[in-house]
């Protein structure tokens, strides 16, 4: 009877170990090429300039979406921008 409690636990641990091995890539599958201008991930070449443009576009779209949904301000000319360094708290 004690074996019935050990066997399911052992199978569960083996399944968990297998999921860890398959989910996490090894260090050899990702590296920089062409003077750190191209990232190679599992054989796919990603130019860093294209990746940077992708991130910048995502940030710009998120900013526009937040201004539209939270502030109801669709036009960039109507948006208020403050330098966060210039803000100060009046403790009085």
DOPA-848436 format. One line per 8 residues: number of its first residue (from 1); their letters; for each residue y, z, x of N, C-alpha, C. Coordinates in Angstrom, 2 decimals, m for minus. Example, Ala and Ser with C-alpha at 12.3 -4.5 7.8 and 13.67 -1.06 7.14 Angstrom:
1	as	m5.69/7.80/13.19/m4.50/7.80/12.30/m3.30/7.80/13.20 ~ m2.25/7.08/12.85/m1.06/7.14/13.67/0.03/7.87/12.90
REM end
This chain:
1	xxxxxxxx	m1.20/0.00/0.82/0.00/0.00/0.00/1.26/0.00/0.85 ~ 1.21/0.63/2.01/2.39/0.68/2.86/2.76/m0.69/3.39 ~ 1.77/m1.57/3.51/2.01/m2.92/3.99/2.89/m3.71/3.03 ~ 2.79/m3.44/1.75/3.58/m4.16/0.75/5.07/m3.88/0.92 ~ 5.42/m2.72/1.43/6.82/m2.41/1.65/7.36/m3.01/2.93 ~ 6.50/m3.18/3.92/6.92/m3.70/5.22/7.04/m5.22/5.20 ~ 6.09/m5.89/4.56/6.05/m7.34/4.57/7.29/m7.98/3.94 ~ 7.74/m7.55/2.76/8.97/m8.14/2.22/10.19/m7.90/3.11
9	xxxxxxxx	10.25/m6.74/3.72/11.38/m6.46/4.62/11.34/m7.38/5.84 ~ 10.15/m7.62/6.37/10.02/m8.48/7.53/10.38/m9.93/7.18 ~ 9.94/m10.39/6.03/10.27/m11.75/5.59/11.77/m11.88/5.37 ~ 12.37/m10.86/4.80/13.82/m10.88/4.58/14.58/m10.94/5.90 ~ 14.15/m10.17/6.89/14.80/m10.20/8.20/14.63/m11.55/8.89 ~ 13.46/m12.15/8.77/13.24/m13.48/9.35/14.13/m14.52/8.68 ~ 14.26/m14.46/7.36/15.13/m15.40/6.65/16.59/m15.20/7.05 ~ 17.00/m13.96/7.23/18.37/m13.67/7.65/18.62/m14.21/9.06
17	xxxxxxxx	17.67/m14.02/9.96/17.81/m14.52/11.33/17.90/m16.04/11.34 ~ 17.10/m16.69/10.50/17.14/m18.15/10.44/18.49/m18.63/9.92 ~ 19.05/m17.95/8.93/20.35/m18.36/8.41/21.44/m18.20/9.45 ~ 21.36/m17.17/10.27/22.34/m16.98/11.34/22.25/m18.12/12.35 ~ 21.04/m18.48/12.73/20.84/m19.55/13.71/21.37/m20.87/13.19 ~ 21.13/m21.18/11.92/21.55/m22.48/11.39/23.03/m22.52/11.03 ~ 23.64/m21.38/10.72/25.04/m21.38/10.30/26.03/m21.41/11.46 ~ 25.67/m20.87/12.58/26.59/m20.76/13.71/26.28/m21.81/14.75
25	xxxxxxxx	27.30/m22.59/15.11/27.09/m23.64/16.11/27.08/m23.03/17.50 ~ 26.48/m23.73/18.43/26.49/m23.26/19.81/27.72/m23.81/20.52 ~ 28.01/m23.24/21.68/29.22/m23.62/22.40/29.16/m25.04/22.92 ~ 27.98/m25.58/23.14/27.85/m26.92/23.68/28.19/m28.02/22.69 ~ 28.32/m27.67/21.41/28.57/m28.70/20.41/30.06/m28.98/20.22 ~ 30.93/m28.22/20.87/32.37/m28.45/20.74/33.01/m28.34/22.12 ~ 33.83/m29.34/22.46/34.51/m29.33/23.75/35.71/m30.27/23.70 ~ 36.60/m30.11/24.67/37.79/m30.94/24.80/37.49/m32.12/25.71
33	xxxxxxxx	38.09/m33.27/25.43/37.93/m34.46/26.27/39.28/m35.13/26.45 ~ 39.34/m36.05/27.39/40.54/m36.85/27.66/41.77/m35.97/27.88 ~ 41.65/m35.04/28.79/42.79/m34.20/29.14/43.28/m33.32/28.01 ~ 42.36/m32.74/27.26/42.68/m31.84/26.13/43.46/m32.53/25.02 ~ 43.31/m33.83/24.88/43.98/m34.56/23.80/43.01/m34.90/22.67 ~ 41.71/m34.79/22.94/40.69/m35.11/21.94/39.69/m33.96/21.88 ~ 39.40/m33.51/20.66/38.40/m32.48/20.45/37.12/m33.16/19.97 ~ 36.01/m32.88/20.63/34.72/m33.45/20.24/33.89/m32.34/19.62
41	xxxxxxxx	33.54/m32.51/18.35/32.76/m31.51/17.62/31.51/m32.17/17.06 ~ 30.37/m31.82/17.62/29.08/m32.38/17.22/29.11/m33.90/17.22 ~ 29.74/m34.48/18.23/29.79/m35.93/18.38/30.97/m36.59/17.70 ~ 31.65/m35.91/16.81/32.82/m36.48/16.12/34.06/m36.24/16.97 ~ 34.82/m37.28/17.22/36.03/m37.19/18.04/37.23/m37.00/17.12 ~ 38.01/m35.96/17.38/39.20/m35.66/16.58/40.40/m35.65/17.52 ~ 41.29/m36.61/17.32/42.51/m36.66/18.14/43.41/m35.51/17.71 ~ 43.92/m34.76/18.67/44.71/m33.58/18.37/46.01/m33.94/17.65
49	xxxxxxxx	46.57/m35.12/17.94/47.78/m35.55/17.24/47.50/m35.74/15.75 ~ 46.36/m36.32/15.42/46.00/m36.50/14.01/45.76/m35.15/13.34 ~ 45.13/m34.23/14.05/44.88/m32.90/13.51/46.19/m32.16/13.28 ~ 47.11/m32.27/14.23/48.42/m31.63/14.09/49.16/m32.18/12.88 ~ 49.10/m33.50/12.68/49.76/m34.12/11.53/49.11/m33.64/10.23 ~ 47.80/m33.48/10.23/47.10/m32.98/9.05/47.57/m31.58/8.69 ~ 47.68/m30.71/9.68/48.13/m29.34/9.44/49.58/m29.31/8.97 ~ 50.45/m30.11/9.61/51.86/m30.15/9.21/52.01/m30.65/7.77
57	xxxxxxxx	51.24/m31.66/7.38/51.29/m32.16/6.01/50.80/m31.11/5.02 ~ 49.75/m30.38/5.38/49.23/m29.34/4.49/50.26/m28.23/4.30 ~ 50.94/m27.85/5.37/51.97/m26.81/5.28/53.13/m27.29/4.42 ~ 53.55/m28.54/4.61/54.67/m29.09/3.83/54.30/m29.15/2.34 ~ 53.09/m29.59/2.02/52.66/m29.65/0.63/52.55/m28.26/0.02 ~ 52.06/m27.29/0.77/51.96/m25.92/0.26/53.35/m25.34/0.01 ~ 54.28/m25.62/0.92/55.66/m25.13/0.75/56.28/m25.72/m0.51 ~ 56.12/m27.03/m0.71/56.66/m27.67/m1.91/56.03/m27.10/m3.18
65	xxxxxxxx	54.72/m26.89/m3.14/54.03/m26.35/m4.31/54.49/m24.94/m4.63 ~ 54.67/m24.11/m3.61/55.14/m22.75/m3.84/56.57/m22.73/m4.38 ~ 57.44/m23.57/m3.83/58.80/m23.62/m4.34/58.81/m24.08/m5.79 ~ 57.96/m25.04/m6.13/57.94/m25.56/m7.49/57.35/m24.55/m8.47 ~ 56.22/m23.92/m8.12/55.55/m23.04/m9.08/56.17/m21.64/m9.13 ~ 56.58/m21.10/m8.00/57.11/m19.73/m8.00/58.61/m19.67/m8.23 ~ 59.33/m20.63/m7.69/60.78/m20.58/m7.76/61.38/m21.62/m8.70 ~ 60.56/m22.49/m9.25/61.01/m23.55/m10.17/62.13/m24.38/m9.55
73	xxxxxxxx	61.99/m24.71/m8.29/63.00/m25.47/m7.56/62.33/m26.68/m6.90 ~ 62.31/m27.82/m7.60/61.61/m28.98/m7.04/62.36/m29.69/m5.92 ~ 63.70/m29.64/m5.92/64.47/m30.38/m4.91/64.73/m29.52/m3.68 ~ 64.58/m30.12/m2.50/64.80/m29.38/m1.26/66.26/m28.98/m1.10 ~ 67.18/m29.74/m1.67/68.61/m29.43/m1.52/68.99/m28.16/m2.28 ~ 68.21/m27.78/m3.28/68.51/m26.58/m4.07/67.86/m25.32/m3.52 ~ 67.09/m25.44/m2.46/66.35/m24.30/m1.91/67.23/m23.47/m0.99 ~ 67.06/m22.17/m1.07/67.77/m21.23/m0.21/66.90/m20.92/1.00
81	xxxxxxxx	67.47/m21.08/2.17/66.73/m20.75/3.39/67.51/m19.72/4.18 ~ 66.83/m18.65/4.57/67.43/m17.58/5.35/66.65/m17.40/6.64 ~ 67.37/m17.07/7.70/66.72/m16.71/8.94/66.29/m15.26/8.83 ~ 65.01/m15.01/8.95/64.48/m13.66/8.75/65.01/m12.67/9.78 ~ 65.40/m13.15/10.95/65.95/m12.28/11.99/67.32/m11.73/11.57 ~ 68.07/m12.49/10.77/69.39/m12.06/10.33/69.35/m11.01/9.23 ~ 68.21/m10.76/8.62/68.10/m9.78/7.55/68.07/m8.37/8.13 ~ 68.75/m7.46/7.45/68.72/m6.06/7.88/68.65/m5.17/6.64
89	xxxx	68.10/m4.01/6.81/67.93/m3.07/5.71/69.05/m2.03/5.77 ~ 69.73/m1.84/4.65/70.79/m0.83/4.57/70.15/0.47/4.10 ~ 70.06/1.43/5.00/69.38/2.69/4.70/70.26/3.68/3.94 ~ 71.50/3.35/3.63/72.38/4.31/2.94/72.13/4.34/1.46
REM end
